[in-house]
């Protein structure tokens, strides 16, 4: 199939944005993007079915990191701001949906925490930090600093909402590094937040971000990148292996062809990279195999507004593990962004499975739908059946940053230093969000072009 200066394996948001940034730096670069599927985008997939605009994966990004907004502007696509309803969020506590307060003062009036739980939270200011830097689980870190109740009712649900993970295994340092370093740098979380607030006031820094997407959904970003890169993308071509001779790599494809390249970037999931690299470096392959990817299913429902007695002007709700429910949470996509459902209809998306209940994600369609509806109907006071249903299944969904993740990354870097021109990127390493993927691609592009 010839040669290229750079081959990028994986046509998700990481691979596409990396290719875009590289070409912005040097438009003459000979780049090939090899995507195993017949479509680009990875886990960013938007489908418009009967007027319901369904996201199969992520439904948006926060505006607090400039790289995604800047990329959208360069691509001439207009980010869409989430509605005021997107600020209204609930958590299921003792079988009841309770609204999460939007400011700290209201938090002390909320029934989310008991009186003793609120007092324990305030005591965080006087809780001494750990002197040593250790890799602590999310459960251990939050319980130690803010109390077991705060962890069980709030942070457990939030961790599940982001990672579909198990906070008793998740690494605080790797999953929530900014919060982790508040303790290390300021002696505590409240002390750190006060310092950050003062810093923002002094520097007029941007506040924490608002949720954004695009009129046509998140796939609009993928489609726009594809238009810029179309001639460079090879779809439906699976990379089997990579070998190295002198300063060149040979990328072997499943159709018997190969591409020679000076630089190869694996922007595919870690488990796919592990297979590709097993002949080049068995140790690197073995490390990549240890990054878990639990299954997750997204079940979308379309109801008429009057069917939902609870109301529809909200972002959605999350469910802590202590509630022992079979769904992780539900988003009201049609309330967050416009044009997600036909007039007078509501689009809900419920998440099932994840690290703690992988078997539920792979239930047959009918059982999966029944499971979701059996939870949703009493919680939201839903009358009747949905008029629209769509299932998205991910056998290997969100990579988990569990204890030892940073050690894995450090060893990966050491091994890669022996292979000049070989790189790994994507959401398996340093951030799972769209913002993280794009920002990491920008940094990598700068490093490659040095």
C-alpha positions as CSV (number, residue, x, y, z in Angstrom):
1,X,0.0,0.0,0.0
2,X,3.0,2.3,0.0
3,X,4.6,4.5,2.6
4,X,3.8,7.5,4.8
5,X,5.7,9.7,7.1
6,X,3.1,9.1,9.9
7,X,0.5,6.4,10.4
8,X,-2.3,6.9,13.0
9,X,-4.1,3.7,14.0
10,X,-7.6,4.6,15.1
11,X,-10.1,7.1,13.7
12,X,-11.8,8.1,16.9
13,X,-11.6,11.7,18.3
14,X,-8.0,11.2,19.5
15,X,-6.7,10.0,16.1
16,X,-8.7,12.5,14.0
17,X,-7.8,15.5,16.1
18,X,-4.1,14.5,16.2
19,X,-4.0,14.2,12.4
20,X,-5.7,17.6,12.2
21,X,-3.2,19.3,14.5
22,X,-0.3,17.7,12.8
23,X,-1.5,19.0,9.4
24,X,-2.0,22.4,10.8
25,X,1.6,22.4,11.8
26,X,2.8,21.1,8.4
27,X,0.2,20.8,5.6
28,X,2.7,18.8,3.5
29,X,2.8,15.8,5.9
30,X,2.0,12.4,4.4
31,X,-0.4,11.1,7.0
32,X,-2.6,8.0,6.9
33,X,-5.3,7.2,9.5
34,X,-6.2,3.5,9.6
35,X,-9.7,2.8,11.1
36,X,-10.9,-0.8,11.6
37,X,-14.6,0.1,11.4
38,X,-16.4,1.3,8.4
39,X,-17.2,4.6,10.1
40,X,-14.9,7.0,12.0
41,X,-15.6,8.4,15.5
42,X,-15.1,5.5,17.8
43,X,-17.5,5.8,20.7
44,X,-18.8,9.2,19.5
45,X,-21.9,8.2,17.5
46,X,-25.0,10.2,16.9
47,X,-28.1,8.7,15.1
48,X,-31.2,10.6,14.1
49,X,-34.1,8.2,14.2
50,X,-37.7,9.4,13.7
51,X,-36.8,12.9,15.0
52,X,-34.9,11.6,18.1
53,X,-31.2,12.6,18.0
54,X,-29.6,9.9,20.0
55,X,-26.0,9.8,21.3
56,X,-24.6,6.3,21.6
57,X,-21.8,7.6,23.8
58,X,-20.8,10.9,25.2
59,X,-23.4,13.7,24.9
60,X,-21.2,16.7,25.3
61,X,-18.1,18.4,26.6
62,X,-17.4,21.2,29.2
63,X,-16.4,24.7,28.0
64,X,-13.6,25.1,30.6
65,X,-10.8,23.7,28.4
66,X,-10.0,25.9,25.4
67,X,-8.7,23.2,23.0
68,X,-12.1,21.8,22.1
69,X,-13.8,25.2,21.6
70,X,-10.8,26.4,19.6
71,X,-10.9,23.3,17.4
72,X,-14.6,23.8,16.7
73,X,-14.0,27.4,15.7
74,X,-11.2,26.3,13.3
75,X,-13.6,23.8,11.8
76,X,-16.3,26.4,11.4
77,X,-18.8,24.5,13.5
78,X,-20.7,26.4,16.3
79,X,-20.8,24.8,19.8
80,X,-24.2,24.6,21.3
81,X,-24.6,25.6,24.9
82,X,-26.6,23.4,27.3
83,X,-29.9,24.8,28.6
84,X,-30.6,26.1,32.1
85,X,-32.3,22.8,32.7
86,X,-28.8,21.1,32.4
87,X,-28.0,22.7,35.8
88,X,-30.8,20.8,37.5
89,X,-29.5,17.4,38.7
90,X,-30.8,14.8,41.0
91,X,-29.4,11.9,43.0
92,X,-31.4,8.9,44.2
93,X,-31.2,8.7,48.0
94,X,-33.2,6.1,50.0
95,X,-35.4,5.5,47.0
96,X,-36.2,9.2,46.4
97,X,-34.8,11.6,43.8
98,X,-33.3,14.6,45.6
99,X,-32.1,17.7,43.8
100,X,-28.4,18.5,44.1
101,X,-27.9,22.1,45.3
102,X,-26.2,24.5,42.9
103,X,-24.4,26.5,45.6
104,X,-22.7,25.6,48.9
105,X,-25.2,27.5,51.1
106,X,-28.1,25.6,49.8
107,X,-26.1,22.4,50.3
108,X,-26.5,22.7,54.0
109,X,-30.3,22.9,53.7
110,X,-30.6,19.8,51.5
111,X,-31.7,16.4,52.8
112,X,-28.9,14.8,50.7
113,X,-26.8,14.4,53.8
114,X,-27.7,13.8,57.4
115,X,-26.8,16.5,60.0
116,X,-23.9,14.4,61.2
117,X,-22.8,13.9,57.5
118,X,-22.8,17.7,57.0
119,X,-20.8,18.3,60.2
120,X,-18.3,15.6,59.1
121,X,-18.0,17.4,55.7
122,X,-17.1,20.7,57.5
123,X,-14.5,19.0,59.6
124,X,-12.6,18.4,56.4
125,X,-11.0,21.8,56.8
126,X,-9.3,20.6,60.0
127,X,-8.4,17.1,58.7
128,X,-4.6,16.9,58.3
129,X,-3.3,15.7,54.9
130,X,-1.4,12.5,54.4
131,X,2.3,13.4,54.4
132,X,3.3,10.8,51.8
133,X,2.2,10.7,48.2
134,X,0.3,7.4,47.8
135,X,-2.0,5.9,45.2
136,X,-5.3,5.8,47.1
137,X,-8.7,4.7,45.9
138,X,-11.5,7.2,45.3
139,X,-13.4,5.5,48.1
140,X,-10.5,5.7,50.6
141,X,-9.5,9.3,49.7
142,X,-13.0,10.8,49.9
143,X,-14.1,8.9,53.0
144,X,-10.9,9.9,54.8
145,X,-11.3,13.6,53.9
146,X,-15.0,14.2,53.8
147,X,-16.6,11.2,55.4
148,X,-18.1,7.9,54.4
149,X,-21.6,9.3,54.0
150,X,-20.5,12.0,51.5
151,X,-18.6,9.3,49.6
152,X,-21.5,6.8,49.5
153,X,-24.2,9.3,48.6
154,X,-22.5,11.7,46.3
155,X,-19.0,10.8,45.0
156,X,-19.8,7.2,44.4
157,X,-22.7,8.3,42.0
158,X,-20.5,11.0,40.4
159,X,-17.7,8.4,39.8
160,X,-20.2,6.0,38.2
161,X,-21.6,8.8,36.0
162,X,-18.2,9.6,34.6
163,X,-16.4,6.2,34.4
164,X,-19.2,3.6,35.0
165,X,-16.5,2.4,37.4
166,X,-16.0,1.0,40.9
167,X,-14.6,3.7,43.2
168,X,-13.2,1.1,45.6
169,X,-10.8,0.2,42.8
170,X,-10.4,3.5,41.0
171,X,-7.3,5.6,41.6
172,X,-8.0,9.0,43.0
173,X,-4.7,10.4,41.6
174,X,-5.4,9.2,38.1
175,X,-9.2,9.7,37.9
176,X,-9.5,13.0,39.7
177,X,-6.0,14.5,39.7
178,X,-7.1,18.1,40.4
179,X,-8.9,17.1,43.6
180,X,-6.1,14.8,44.6
181,X,-3.5,17.6,44.3
182,X,-5.7,20.1,46.3
183,X,-4.8,18.1,49.4
184,X,-1.1,17.8,48.5
185,X,-0.7,21.5,47.6
186,X,-3.1,23.3,50.0
187,X,-3.4,20.8,52.9
188,X,-7.1,20.0,52.2
189,X,-10.0,20.3,49.8
190,X,-11.8,23.2,51.4
191,X,-8.5,25.1,51.9
192,X,-7.6,24.3,48.2
193,X,-11.0,25.5,46.9
194,X,-10.7,28.8,48.9
195,X,-7.2,29.3,47.4
196,X,-8.5,28.6,43.9
197,X,-11.4,31.0,44.3
198,X,-9.0,33.7,45.4
199,X,-6.7,32.9,42.5
200,X,-9.6,33.1,40.0
201,X,-10.7,36.4,41.6
202,X,-7.2,37.8,41.2
203,X,-6.6,36.5,37.7
204,X,-10.2,36.8,36.4
205,X,-9.9,33.2,35.3
206,X,-12.8,31.4,33.6
207,X,-15.3,29.7,35.9
208,X,-15.9,26.0,35.7
209,X,-17.4,25.1,32.4
210,X,-20.9,24.7,31.1
211,X,-22.0,21.7,29.1
212,X,-21.7,22.1,25.3
213,X,-22.5,20.0,22.2
214,X,-23.4,20.8,18.6
215,X,-26.7,21.2,16.8
216,X,-26.3,17.9,15.0
217,X,-24.9,16.1,18.1
218,X,-21.3,15.2,18.9
219,X,-20.9,13.4,15.6
220,X,-20.8,16.9,14.0
221,X,-17.3,17.3,15.3
222,X,-16.3,13.9,13.8
223,X,-17.9,14.7,10.5
224,X,-16.2,18.0,10.2
225,X,-12.8,16.5,11.0
226,X,-13.5,13.8,8.4
227,X,-14.1,16.4,5.7
228,X,-10.7,18.0,6.4
229,X,-8.9,14.6,6.5
230,X,-11.0,12.5,4.0
231,X,-8.3,11.5,1.6
232,X,-6.1,10.4,4.4
233,X,-8.6,8.1,6.2
234,X,-8.6,4.4,5.4
235,X,-11.8,2.8,6.8
236,X,-12.6,-0.9,7.2
237,X,-8.8,-1.7,7.5
238,X,-7.7,-3.5,10.6
239,X,-4.1,-3.3,11.7
240,X,-2.8,-6.7,12.8
241,X,0.7,-6.0,13.8
242,X,3.7,-3.6,13.6
243,X,7.4,-4.5,13.1
244,X,10.4,-2.3,13.0
245,X,13.4,-2.3,10.7
246,X,16.1,0.3,11.2
247,X,14.2,3.6,11.5
248,X,11.1,2.5,9.8
249,X,8.0,0.7,11.0
250,X,5.9,-1.6,8.9
251,X,2.2,-1.6,9.7
252,X,0.5,-4.8,8.6
253,X,-3.2,-4.7,7.6
254,X,-5.7,-7.6,7.6
255,X,-6.1,-7.4,3.8
256,X,-2.5,-8.5,3.3
257,X,-1.2,-5.0,2.5
258,X,1.2,-3.0,4.6
259,X,2.3,0.6,5.1
260,X,5.8,1.7,5.9
261,X,6.2,4.8,8.2
262,X,8.7,6.8,10.1
263,X,6.3,7.4,13.0
264,X,3.3,5.3,14.2
265,X,0.7,6.5,16.7
266,X,-1.7,4.0,18.2
267,X,-4.9,6.0,19.0
268,X,-7.1,3.0,19.4
269,X,-8.3,1.3,22.7
270,X,-5.5,-0.1,24.9
271,X,-6.7,-3.7,24.4
272,X,-6.5,-3.3,20.6
273,X,-3.0,-1.7,20.9
274,X,-2.0,-4.7,23.1
275,X,-2.8,-7.1,20.2
276,X,-1.0,-5.0,17.6
277,X,2.1,-4.6,19.7
278,X,2.5,-8.2,21.1
279,X,5.2,-9.1,18.6
280,X,7.0,-5.8,18.8
281,X,7.0,-5.7,22.7
282,X,5.4,-8.4,24.7
283,X,5.9,-6.4,27.9
284,X,4.2,-3.3,26.6
285,X,1.4,-5.5,25.2
286,X,0.9,-7.2,28.6
287,X,0.7,-3.9,30.4
288,X,-1.9,-2.6,28.0
289,X,-4.0,-5.7,28.5
290,X,-4.4,-4.8,32.3
291,X,-6.4,-1.7,31.6
292,X,-10.0,-2.8,32.2
293,X,-12.8,-1.9,29.8
294,X,-16.1,-3.1,31.3
295,X,-19.2,-3.4,29.1
296,X,-21.9,-0.7,29.2
297,X,-25.3,-0.4,27.4
298,X,-27.1,2.9,26.7
299,X,-30.9,2.5,26.3
300,X,-32.7,5.5,24.8
301,X,-36.5,6.0,25.3
302,X,-38.9,8.4,23.7
303,X,-42.0,9.4,25.7
304,X,-44.6,12.0,25.3
305,X,-44.0,14.8,27.9
306,X,-47.4,14.1,29.6
307,X,-46.4,10.5,30.3
308,X,-43.7,11.6,32.8
309,X,-45.2,12.7,36.0
310,X,-42.0,13.7,37.7
311,X,-41.4,16.5,35.2
312,X,-38.9,16.9,32.3
313,X,-36.9,20.1,32.9
314,X,-33.7,18.6,34.3
315,X,-30.4,17.2,33.3
316,X,-31.1,13.8,34.8
317,X,-30.1,11.7,37.8
318,X,-27.4,9.4,39.1
319,X,-27.7,6.4,41.4
320,X,-25.2,5.6,44.1
321,X,-24.3,1.9,44.5
322,X,-25.8,1.8,48.0
323,X,-29.3,2.0,46.4
324,X,-28.7,-1.4,44.7
325,X,-30.5,-0.4,41.5
326,X,-30.0,-1.9,38.0
327,X,-29.4,1.3,36.2
328,X,-26.5,3.7,36.8
329,X,-28.4,6.9,35.9
330,X,-30.5,8.6,33.3
331,X,-30.1,11.7,31.2
332,X,-32.9,13.9,29.9
333,X,-31.1,14.7,26.6
334,X,-34.1,16.6,25.1
335,X,-34.0,19.0,28.1
336,X,-30.3,19.5,27.9
337,X,-30.0,20.5,24.2
338,X,-32.7,21.6,21.7
339,X,-33.8,19.4,18.7
340,X,-33.1,16.1,20.5
341,X,-36.8,15.0,20.3
342,X,-39.9,15.8,18.3
343,X,-42.2,18.5,19.6
344,X,-44.0,17.4,22.8
345,X,-41.7,14.4,23.3
346,X,-38.9,13.6,25.7
347,X,-35.7,11.7,25.0
348,X,-34.2,9.8,28.0
349,X,-31.0,7.8,28.0
350,X,-30.3,5.2,30.7
351,X,-26.9,3.6,31.4
352,X,-26.7,-0.1,32.4
353,X,-23.7,-2.2,33.4
354,X,-20.2,-0.9,34.1
355,X,-17.5,-2.2,36.3
356,X,-19.9,-3.4,39.1
357,X,-22.6,-5.0,37.0
358,X,-21.0,-6.0,33.7
359,X,-23.5,-8.9,33.2
360,X,-26.5,-6.5,33.0
361,X,-25.0,-4.6,30.1
362,X,-25.1,-7.8,27.9
363,X,-28.7,-8.8,28.7
364,X,-30.8,-9.6,25.6
365,X,-32.6,-6.6,24.2
366,X,-36.0,-7.4,25.7
367,X,-34.6,-8.0,29.2
368,X,-32.4,-4.9,28.9
369,X,-35.4,-2.7,28.0
370,X,-37.5,-4.3,30.8
371,X,-34.8,-3.8,33.3
372,X,-34.5,-0.1,32.5
373,X,-38.3,0.5,32.4
374,X,-38.8,-1.3,35.7
375,X,-36.5,1.2,37.3
376,X,-37.6,4.3,35.4
377,X,-41.4,4.0,35.7
378,X,-41.7,4.2,39.5
379,X,-38.9,6.8,39.9
380,X,-40.2,9.2,37.3
381,X,-43.9,8.3,37.6
382,X,-44.1,7.2,34.0
383,X,-47.5,6.2,32.6
384,X,-47.6,3.8,29.6
385,X,-44.9,2.6,27.3
386,X,-42.3,4.4,25.3
387,X,-43.0,5.2,21.7
388,X,-39.3,5.0,20.7
389,X,-36.5,2.7,21.9
390,X,-32.9,2.5,20.7
391,X,-30.1,0.4,22.3
392,X,-26.3,1.1,22.0
393,X,-24.1,-1.7,23.3
394,X,-20.4,-1.3,24.1
395,X,-18.7,-4.6,25.0
396,X,-15.6,-2.7,26.0
397,X,-16.8,0.8,27.1
398,X,-14.8,3.3,29.3
399,X,-11.2,2.5,30.3
400,X,-10.8,2.2,34.0
401,X,-8.0,4.1,35.8
402,X,-7.6,1.8,38.8
403,X,-4.9,1.5,41.5
404,X,-1.5,1.3,39.9
405,X,-2.5,3.2,36.8
406,X,0.2,5.8,37.1
407,X,2.8,3.1,37.5
408,X,1.6,1.5,34.3
409,X,1.9,4.8,32.5
410,X,5.4,5.4,33.8
411,X,6.5,1.9,32.6
412,X,4.8,2.4,29.2
413,X,6.8,5.7,28.8
414,X,10.0,3.8,29.7
415,X,9.4,1.1,27.1
416,X,8.3,3.6,24.4
417,X,11.6,5.5,24.9
418,X,13.3,2.4,23.3
419,X,11.1,2.8,20.2
420,X,11.8,6.1,18.6
421,X,8.8,7.3,16.5
422,X,6.2,5.0,18.3
423,X,3.5,6.7,20.4
424,X,0.3,5.8,22.3
425,X,-2.6,8.2,22.8
426,X,-6.4,8.0,23.5
427,X,-8.7,7.9,26.5
428,X,-7.0,4.9,28.1
429,X,-4.2,6.9,29.6
430,X,-4.6,10.5,30.8
431,X,-8.3,11.5,30.8
432,X,-11.4,9.9,29.3
433,X,-13.4,13.0,28.3
434,X,-13.5,14.5,24.8
435,X,-11.7,17.5,26.2
436,X,-8.9,15.3,27.5
437,X,-8.6,13.4,24.2
438,X,-8.3,16.6,22.2
439,X,-6.0,18.4,24.6
440,X,-3.7,15.3,24.7
441,X,-3.7,15.1,20.9
442,X,-2.7,18.8,20.7
443,X,0.2,18.2,23.2
444,X,1.3,15.1,21.3
445,X,1.2,16.9,18.0
446,X,3.5,19.6,19.4
447,X,5.9,16.9,20.8
448,X,6.0,15.0,17.5
449,X,6.7,18.2,15.5
450,X,9.6,19.3,17.7
